[in-house]
Amino acid sequence: MSKDRLDKVLGNYGLGSRSDVKKEIHQGLVKVNGVVVKDPSFKVSMNDEVIYYEETLVRKEFYYFMMNKAPDCITATEDSREKTVMDYLSERHANMDLFPVGRLDKETEGLLLFTTDGPLGHYYTSPKHFVEKEYYAEISDDVTKEDILAFETGIVLDDGYQTLPARLAIPDSNQPKIVTVWLKEGKFRQIRRMFQSLGKEVTYLKRVKMGNLILDPTLTLGSYRELTADEEILLKQKTPIIQ
């Protein structure tokens, strides 16, 4: 079993810079398996109990969080002009090297995954895997059977790109402006541009599902939480690659 330096472990957990945590280790504020350790280079394994001040750290190889993205920020790790999704993270979580998986347009709400797991993030964003995402959308005009067929065959966007087949449904025939969209690719503002090509506008858009992971309906806009163990299992149940 691999071991890591104690100061690296604390740093990866978002507890401060390497120099900050070294000072706290030297001050005797950290215990490993019940014993105070003052050596920042002390090696610890995943099975060792690490206590920082009075907090027992729950160590994992990777961390996974879901956010209900608010419509006032862009999906980026940093930007000199715009508010980003990272601004909603606590200082501790912002220091954990979390990154958002994929993108949601600024005005789009809903499920956004954060992780430290590079391979999983790549899987969810790689075009060759076609991980399906589900969206709730409100449209300016009634959606028709012709629109549904157009989504199924692929739509030519304003730049000439033809989208892959997608699914479009009207859950309640009495509300033809409210639809569900399932998409396997993620071009820039794709759903909005698909409807624009059909002469309609998206007035509200929210992502509710990525692969097998469903947005927690109790999360308020801008809030986030760590995934449960069951959600981590769902997240890692990779759907078959569609040719």
C-alpha positions as CSV (number, residue, x, y, z in Angstrom):
1,M,0.0,0.0,0.0
2,S,1.4,3.4,-1.0
3,K,2.2,6.0,1.6
4,D,2.2,9.8,1.3
5,R,3.9,12.5,3.3
6,L,1.8,13.9,6.1
7,D,2.0,17.5,4.8
8,K,0.9,16.4,1.4
9,V,-2.1,14.5,2.8
10,L,-3.2,17.6,4.7
11,G,-2.7,19.8,1.7
12,N,-4.7,17.6,-0.6
13,Y,-7.5,17.7,1.9
14,G,-7.7,21.5,1.4
15,L,-6.3,22.4,4.8
16,G,-3.9,25.0,3.6
17,S,-0.7,25.4,1.7
18,R,2.2,23.0,2.2
19,S,4.0,25.7,4.3
20,D,0.8,26.3,6.4
21,V,0.3,22.7,7.3
22,K,4.0,22.1,8.0
23,K,3.7,24.8,10.7
24,E,0.7,23.2,12.2
25,I,2.4,19.8,12.2
26,H,5.5,21.3,13.9
27,Q,3.1,22.8,16.5
28,G,1.8,19.3,17.4
29,L,-1.7,19.8,16.1
30,V,-1.8,16.6,14.1
31,K,-2.0,13.0,15.3
32,V,-1.5,9.8,13.4
33,N,-3.1,6.7,15.0
34,G,-3.5,8.6,18.3
35,V,0.2,9.8,18.4
36,V,1.2,13.4,17.9
37,V,3.5,13.6,14.8
38,K,5.7,16.7,14.3
39,D,7.5,15.5,11.2
40,P,5.9,16.8,8.0
41,S,7.6,14.1,6.0
42,F,6.1,11.3,8.1
43,K,4.6,8.7,5.8
44,V,0.9,7.7,6.2
45,S,-1.2,5.2,4.4
46,M,-4.9,5.2,3.6
47,N,-5.5,2.9,6.7
48,D,-3.9,5.3,9.1
49,E,-6.1,7.5,11.2
50,V,-5.2,11.1,10.8
51,I,-6.6,13.7,13.3
52,Y,-6.2,17.4,12.5
53,Y,-6.9,19.5,15.6
54,E,-9.9,17.4,16.8
55,E,-11.2,16.4,13.3
56,T,-10.7,12.8,12.1
57,L,-10.0,13.1,8.4
58,V,-12.0,10.8,6.1
59,R,-9.4,10.0,3.5
60,K,-10.3,8.8,0.0
61,E,-8.3,8.2,-3.2
62,F,-10.7,10.6,-5.0
63,Y,-13.4,13.0,-4.0
64,Y,-16.8,13.6,-5.7
65,F,-19.3,16.4,-5.2
66,M,-22.5,17.5,-6.9
67,M,-23.6,21.1,-7.3
68,N,-26.9,22.6,-8.3
69,K,-25.3,25.3,-10.5
70,A,-26.8,28.8,-10.3
71,P,-27.4,30.8,-13.5
72,D,-25.0,33.7,-12.5
73,C,-21.7,32.0,-13.1
74,I,-19.6,30.3,-15.7
75,T,-18.2,26.7,-15.6
76,A,-14.5,27.4,-15.3
77,T,-11.8,27.1,-12.6
78,E,-10.9,30.8,-12.9
79,D,-11.8,33.9,-14.9
80,S,-10.6,37.4,-14.6
81,R,-14.0,39.0,-15.4
82,E,-16.8,36.5,-14.6
83,K,-17.9,34.8,-11.5
84,T,-17.2,31.0,-11.7
85,V,-18.6,27.9,-10.2
86,M,-15.5,27.7,-8.0
87,D,-16.6,30.8,-6.2
88,Y,-19.4,28.8,-4.6
89,L,-17.0,26.3,-3.0
90,S,-15.8,26.8,0.5
91,E,-12.1,27.8,1.0
92,R,-11.3,24.2,2.1
93,H,-13.0,22.6,-0.9
94,A,-11.5,25.2,-3.3
95,N,-8.1,24.1,-2.1
96,M,-8.7,20.4,-2.8
97,D,-7.8,20.6,-6.5
98,L,-11.5,19.8,-7.4
99,F,-12.4,20.6,-11.0
100,P,-15.8,20.7,-12.7
101,V,-16.6,17.9,-15.1
102,G,-17.8,19.3,-18.4
103,R,-19.5,22.6,-18.8
104,L,-22.9,24.2,-18.3
105,D,-23.7,27.5,-20.0
106,K,-23.7,30.5,-17.7
107,E,-27.5,30.8,-17.7
108,T,-28.1,27.1,-17.4
109,E,-28.9,25.6,-14.0
110,G,-28.5,22.1,-12.6
111,L,-26.3,19.2,-12.0
112,L,-22.6,19.8,-12.1
113,L,-20.1,17.3,-10.9
114,F,-16.8,18.2,-9.2
115,T,-14.0,15.7,-8.6
116,T,-10.3,15.1,-8.2
117,D,-10.6,12.0,-10.3
118,G,-9.0,12.9,-13.7
119,P,-9.7,9.6,-15.5
120,L,-13.4,9.7,-14.5
121,G,-13.7,13.3,-15.5
122,H,-12.2,12.4,-18.9
123,Y,-14.6,9.5,-19.3
124,Y,-17.6,11.8,-18.8
125,T,-16.4,14.4,-21.2
126,S,-14.8,12.3,-23.9
127,P,-16.8,12.4,-27.2
128,K,-16.1,8.7,-27.8
129,H,-18.0,7.6,-24.7
130,F,-21.3,9.4,-25.4
131,V,-22.4,9.7,-21.8
132,E,-26.0,10.7,-21.9
133,K,-27.2,13.8,-20.0
134,E,-30.8,14.7,-19.3
135,Y,-32.3,18.2,-19.2
136,Y,-35.5,19.8,-18.2
137,A,-36.3,22.7,-20.6
138,E,-39.0,25.3,-21.1
139,I,-39.4,26.5,-24.7
140,S,-40.9,29.8,-26.1
141,D,-43.4,28.0,-28.4
142,D,-45.2,24.7,-28.5
143,V,-43.0,21.7,-29.3
144,T,-44.3,19.4,-32.0
145,K,-43.9,15.9,-33.3
146,E,-41.8,17.4,-36.1
147,D,-39.4,18.8,-33.6
148,I,-39.1,15.4,-31.9
149,L,-38.3,13.8,-35.2
150,A,-35.8,16.5,-36.0
151,F,-34.0,15.8,-32.7
152,E,-34.0,12.1,-33.5
153,T,-32.4,12.6,-36.9
154,G,-29.9,15.3,-35.9
155,I,-30.1,19.1,-36.5
156,V,-27.8,21.3,-38.5
157,L,-26.7,24.2,-36.3
158,D,-25.9,27.7,-37.2
159,D,-22.2,26.9,-38.0
160,G,-23.2,24.0,-40.3
161,Y,-22.4,21.2,-37.7
162,Q,-25.0,18.4,-37.7
163,T,-25.7,17.1,-34.2
164,L,-25.8,13.5,-33.3
165,P,-29.3,12.0,-32.9
166,A,-30.9,13.1,-29.6
167,R,-34.1,12.4,-27.8
168,L,-36.9,14.9,-27.1
169,A,-40.1,14.3,-25.2
170,I,-43.1,16.2,-24.0
171,P,-44.0,14.7,-20.6
172,D,-47.4,16.3,-20.4
173,S,-49.3,16.8,-23.7
174,N,-51.2,19.7,-22.0
175,Q,-47.9,21.6,-21.5
176,P,-46.2,21.4,-24.9
177,K,-43.7,24.1,-24.0
178,I,-42.2,21.9,-21.3
179,V,-39.8,19.2,-22.5
180,T,-37.2,16.7,-21.6
181,V,-34.0,16.4,-23.7
182,W,-31.5,13.6,-23.7
183,L,-28.1,14.5,-25.2
184,K,-25.0,12.4,-25.8
185,E,-22.7,15.3,-26.9
186,G,-22.1,18.7,-25.5
187,K,-21.3,21.4,-28.1
188,F,-21.3,25.0,-27.0
189,R,-24.9,26.0,-26.1
190,Q,-26.1,23.0,-28.0
191,I,-29.7,22.6,-26.8
192,R,-30.3,26.3,-27.2
193,R,-28.9,26.3,-30.7
194,M,-30.8,23.1,-31.7
195,F,-34.1,24.8,-30.8
196,Q,-33.0,28.1,-32.5
197,S,-32.5,26.0,-35.7
198,L,-36.2,25.0,-35.3
199,G,-37.3,28.7,-34.9
200,K,-37.8,28.5,-31.1
201,E,-36.0,29.7,-28.0
202,V,-35.1,28.0,-24.8
203,T,-36.4,30.2,-21.9
204,Y,-35.2,27.9,-19.1
205,L,-32.8,25.0,-19.0
206,K,-31.7,22.7,-16.2
207,R,-29.6,19.6,-16.3
208,V,-31.0,16.9,-14.0
209,K,-28.9,13.8,-14.8
210,M,-25.5,12.8,-16.0
211,G,-25.1,9.1,-16.9
212,N,-26.6,7.4,-13.8
213,L,-26.2,10.3,-11.4
214,I,-29.3,12.3,-10.6
215,L,-29.4,15.8,-9.2
216,D,-30.5,15.9,-5.6
217,P,-33.8,17.8,-5.7
218,T,-33.2,19.2,-2.2
219,L,-30.0,21.1,-3.3
220,T,-30.8,24.8,-3.6
221,L,-29.2,26.8,-6.4
222,G,-25.5,27.3,-5.8
223,S,-25.3,24.7,-3.1
224,Y,-23.3,21.5,-3.3
225,R,-22.5,18.4,-1.3
226,E,-20.2,15.3,-1.4
227,L,-21.7,12.3,-3.1
228,T,-23.0,9.4,-1.0
229,A,-21.4,6.0,-1.3
230,D,-24.4,4.8,-3.3
231,E,-24.1,7.8,-5.7
232,E,-20.4,7.1,-6.2
233,I,-21.3,3.6,-7.3
234,L,-23.9,4.9,-9.7
235,L,-21.3,7.5,-11.0
236,K,-18.8,4.7,-11.8
237,Q,-21.3,2.4,-13.5
238,K,-20.2,3.3,-16.9
239,T,-22.8,3.1,-19.6
240,P,-21.9,1.0,-22.7
241,I,-20.1,2.9,-25.5
242,I,-22.5,3.6,-28.4
243,Q,-21.1,3.3,-31.8
